[in-house]
């Protein structure tokens, strides 16, 4: 549910070369709290992680970012982003709403179920 207009507006506001969208990673496993006597005091199935941010893979970049890419073998998530961060040219647009990756068949199935249910949070048109 990333608002792309707000992402671009944020990018234009800071004057740096690159903005990535930072998201909280969804938990892949249930979370439990265990007391000293081994009693489970809290159980939450696959909660949204509140701590930490990850690369949500939506970027806004200035053309100069191409200068950070050496060749077709350059992994953008490695040297270019690491160098941009080290040089103070990488900013984070923090997105706290719905975000999900589709890296595995499991992810694809989950997103397709959301779509089929009519409850796809990313569908903003009628």
Secondary structure per residue as TSV (DSSP state, phi and psi in degrees):
chain	resnum	aa	ss	phi	psi
A	1	X	-	360.0	29.9
A	2	X	-	-67.9	127.6
A	3	X	-	-82.2	101.8
A	4	X	H	-64.6	-33.1
A	5	X	H	-62.7	-42.9
A	6	X	H	-68.8	-35.0
A	7	X	H	-61.4	-48.1
A	8	X	H	-64.5	-41.2
A	9	X	H	-60.3	-44.1
A	10	X	H	-61.0	-44.5
A	11	X	H	-59.4	-45.8
A	12	X	H	-66.0	-25.5
A	13	X	H	-75.4	-23.0
A	14	X	H	-105.8	-15.8
A	15	X	-	75.2	12.0
A	16	X	-	-90.6	171.4
A	17	X	S	-76.9	-28.8
A	18	X	E	-146.8	140.1
A	19	X	E	-125.0	129.6
A	20	X	E	-112.5	152.8
A	21	X	E	-87.9	121.0
A	22	X	E	-96.9	131.8
A	23	X	E	-131.9	156.9
A	24	X	-	-80.8	131.7
A	25	X	-	-71.2	138.3
A	26	X	B	-72.0	141.9
A	27	X	-	-70.7	141.6
A	28	X	S	-97.3	-12.7
A	29	X	S	-133.3	161.1
A	30	X	-	-68.8	154.3
A	31	X	E	-112.3	136.2
A	32	X	E	-130.6	148.0
A	33	X	E	-108.8	133.0
A	34	X	E	-120.5	127.7
A	35	X	-	-77.5	170.1
A	36	X	T	-57.6	-30.5
A	37	X	T	-88.3	12.4
A	38	X	S	75.0	6.9
A	39	X	-	-74.3	136.2
A	40	X	E	-80.7	120.1
A	41	X	E	-99.6	-14.6
A	42	X	E	-153.8	137.0
A	43	X	E	-133.9	125.8
A	44	X	E	-133.5	120.6
A	45	X	T	-80.5	117.3
A	46	X	T	44.5	62.8
A	47	X	-	-72.9	156.6
A	48	X	B	-71.1	127.0
A	49	X	-	-66.7	130.9
A	50	X	-	-93.1	-28.1
A	51	X	S	-94.5	151.3
A	52	X	-	79.5	153.6
A	53	X	-	-129.8	149.9
A	54	X	E	-130.6	167.9
A	55	X	E	-71.1	116.3
A	56	X	E	-87.6	1.5
A	57	X	E	71.4	17.3
A	58	X	E	-110.3	120.6
A	59	X	E	-123.0	152.2
A	60	X	E	-127.4	128.0
A	61	X	E	-135.3	151.4
A	62	X	-	-85.1	154.5
A	63	X	G	-55.7	-27.8
A	64	X	G	-62.7	-18.0
A	65	X	G	-61.0	-27.6
A	66	X	G	-58.6	-27.5
A	67	X	G	-68.0	-14.6
A	68	X	G	-89.7	-3.9
A	69	X	-	-105.2	115.7
A	70	X	-	-73.8	-43.9
A	71	X	S	-165.6	-173.5
A	72	X	T	-65.6	-17.6
A	73	X	T	-89.2	-4.7
A	74	X	-	-69.3	126.9
A	75	X	-	-85.8	111.4
A	76	X	I	-56.6	-36.7
A	77	X	I	-72.9	-8.1
A	78	X	I	-101.0	-103.3
A	79	X	I	-55.4	-51.0
A	80	X	I	-60.1	-49.9
A	81	X	H	-67.4	-38.5
A	82	X	H	-62.8	-41.7
A	83	X	H	-69.6	-42.2
A	84	X	H	-58.6	-42.5
A	85	X	H	-64.6	-45.7
A	86	X	H	-62.1	-31.3
A	87	X	T	-90.7	4.6
A	88	X	T	72.4	25.5
A	89	X	-	-109.8	11.6
A	90	X	E	-121.1	124.5
A	91	X	E	-117.6	156.1
A	92	X	E	-110.7	125.4
A	93	X	E	-94.4	109.4
A	94	X	E	-81.5	120.5
A	95	X	E	-113.6	117.5
A	96	X	-	-102.1	0.9
A	97	X	S	-97.3	-160.6
A	98	X	-	-60.6	134.2
A	99	X	-	-155.3	140.0
A	100	X	-	-148.8	145.3
A	101	X	-	-91.2	165.0
A	102	X	-	-132.5	70.6
A	103	X	-	-98.1	-19.9
A	104	X	S	-131.3	166.9
A	105	X	H	-60.6	-38.5
A	106	X	H	-58.4	-44.7
A	107	X	H	-61.1	-44.8
A	108	X	H	-60.2	-46.2
A	109	X	H	-61.6	-44.6
A	110	X	H	-60.8	-44.6
A	111	X	H	-68.5	-37.5
A	112	X	H	-65.6	-36.4
A	113	X	H	-64.6	-42.2
A	114	X	H	-59.6	-45.2
A	115	X	H	-61.9	-48.2
A	116	X	H	-64.4	-29.4
A	117	X	H	-75.6	-12.7
A	118	X	T	82.3	7.4
A	119	X	-	-113.3	35.6
A	120	X	-	-76.5	110.2
A	121	X	T	-60.4	-23.6
A	122	X	T	-83.8	-12.5
A	123	X	-	-78.5	109.4
A	124	X	-	-112.2	3.5
A	125	X	-	-108.8	162.8
A	126	X	-	-109.0	360.0
